[in-house]
Amino acid sequence: MYCGVSGVLLRIWLPARATEGLTATRFFASSDAAAAEIVNEVREGDLILVKGSRSVETDKVVAGVETEVSAGG
């Protein structure tokens, strides 16, 4: 699954998603929204790569997942 957070990448990725069959792609309006949803998708043993810029605040995604994992969710 690929998750993106608004920004320029959204305008680039959406056309590619349709033409390349990237159906497991989701975009979120904010990193907070992404974090809230991603914690529902993560399963034990999953490997998560979070890549992004400071302007998109992807550190919030990492913090959200870490908080959920620490809480035993």
Summary of the structure (lengths in Angstrom):
residues: 73
radius of gyration: 12.7
end to end distance: 19.8
largest distance: 39.5
contacts: 170
relative contact order: 0.20
helix: 55%
strand: 11%
